[in-house]
Amino acid sequence: MATTTKATPTTTVQPLTRGPIHCHNEADYPNHDDVNPKDQDHFSEDFMDVDAKVDTIGPNDKPFVLRGFDNYGVLYVYRAEWVEGCVTTVSKQNFHYPLGESSEVTAYMLVRENYVFCNNGGTGGWTQAGCLKYTFYCGSWST
């Protein structure tokens, strides 16, 4: 009698490290409004300083989204979410300090730098830290 062995799929564990910034393509936002750097910074601070409503995010949690409008009606959108299917060394990550409280990487830094380091007319981008994806974008792009 012959026996067969099924290979057990291996799970890739995402380390608790910061990935690169992925800038949005400005052409995907053909009618986006101008982003005010001071307002983007202000809303980035608001995103980081949310009440205790959001402390950790895990694989079964809904994304946390903050939307704000500046004085000219420009929409600023900030989002943090667990990457589907992602596995890391912890069951949930701290929203404010996704790589741990001893790390200098913060929710504020991630969404702020998604704007500052993307040369795309202010349309922003996204960065993954561990299994959390932090996104900033403006305008009417739907989620």
C-alpha positions in Angstrom: 0.0 0.0 0.0 1.4 3.3 -1.0 1.2 6.3 1.2 1.2 9.9 0.2 2.2 12.9 2.2 0.7 16.3 1.7 2.9 19.2 2.1 1.9 21.5 4.9 1.7 25.1 3.7 4.0 27.4 5.5 2.8 30.6 6.9 5.0 33.6 6.3 5.3 35.7 9.4 5.4 39.4 8.7 8.0 41.0 11.1 7.2 44.0 13.2 9.0 46.4 10.9 8.2 49.4 8.8 7.9 48.9 5.1 8.4 51.4 2.3 6.0 54.2 1.4 3.9 53.4 -1.7 2.7 56.7 -3.3 -0.6 56.9 -5.0 -0.7 57.6 -8.7 -1.9 61.2 -9.1 -3.6 60.2 -12.4 -6.0 58.1 -10.3 -7.3 61.4 -8.7 -8.0 63.5 -11.8 -10.0 66.1 -10.0 -8.4 66.2 -6.6 -8.2 69.5 -4.8 -5.0 71.1 -3.4 -3.9 69.7 -0.1 -2.9 72.3 2.5 0.3 71.0 4.3 -0.8 72.6 7.7 -4.3 71.0 7.5 -2.7 67.6 6.5 -0.4 67.9 9.6 -3.3 68.9 11.8 -5.5 66.0 10.7 -2.5 63.6 11.0 -2.2 64.7 14.7 -6.0 64.1 15.1 -5.6 60.6 13.6 -2.8 59.8 16.2 -4.6 61.3 19.1 -8.0 59.6 18.8 -9.7 58.8 22.1 -9.2 55.4 23.6 -11.8 54.1 21.1 -9.0 52.7 19.1 -6.1 51.2 21.0 -5.2 48.0 19.1 -6.2 46.6 15.7 -6.3 42.9 14.8 -7.3 40.7 11.9 -11.0 40.7 12.8 -11.3 44.4 13.5 -12.8 47.0 11.2 -10.5 49.6 9.7 -10.2 52.8 11.6 -11.0 55.7 9.3 -10.7 59.5 10.1 -12.2 61.9 7.6 -11.8 65.7 7.9 -12.6 68.7 5.7 -10.5 71.8 5.6 -12.0 75.3 5.3 -12.2 74.9 1.5 -14.1 71.7 1.6 -11.1 69.5 0.7 -11.5 66.0 2.1 -8.6 64.4 3.9 -8.9 60.6 4.7 -6.7 58.7 7.1 -7.1 54.9 7.5 -5.5 52.1 9.5 -6.3 48.5 8.9 -5.1 44.9 9.3 -3.8 43.6 6.0 -6.0 40.6 5.1 -4.3 37.3 5.7 -1.3 38.9 7.4 0.3 37.0 10.3 2.8 38.6 12.6 4.3 37.9 16.0 1.4 39.4 17.9 -2.3 38.9 17.7 -3.1 42.6 17.6 -0.9 45.7 17.1 -1.0 49.0 19.0 -2.7 51.5 16.7 -0.6 54.4 18.0 2.7 52.6 18.1 2.4 49.7 15.6 5.9 48.4 16.1 5.7 48.7 19.9 5.8 51.6 22.3 9.6 51.7 22.4 9.7 52.4 18.7 9.8 55.9 17.2 7.3 54.8 14.5 3.9 56.2 15.2 0.5 56.4 13.5 1.1 60.2 13.1 4.5 59.6 11.4 3.2 57.0 9.0 0.3 59.1 7.6 2.3 62.3 7.7 5.2 60.8 5.7 2.7 59.3 3.3 2.0 62.9 2.3 5.4 64.6 2.8 7.5 62.0 0.9 5.2 61.4 -2.0 5.6 63.9 -4.9 2.2 63.3 -6.4 0.2 66.5 -6.0 -0.8 65.7 -2.4 -2.6 62.5 -3.1 -0.6 60.6 -0.5 0.1 56.9 -0.2 0.3 54.0 2.2 2.8 52.3 4.4 2.7 48.9 6.1 4.1 48.5 9.6 3.9 44.8 10.7 0.4 43.8 9.6 -1.1 47.3 9.8 -1.5 49.4 6.7 -1.7 53.2 7.2 -3.1 55.2 4.3 -3.5 58.9 3.6 -5.4 60.2 0.6 -7.4 63.3 -0.4 -10.3 64.0 -2.6 -13.0 61.7 -3.8 -11.2 58.4 -4.0 -13.6 55.8 -2.6 -12.6 53.2 0.0 
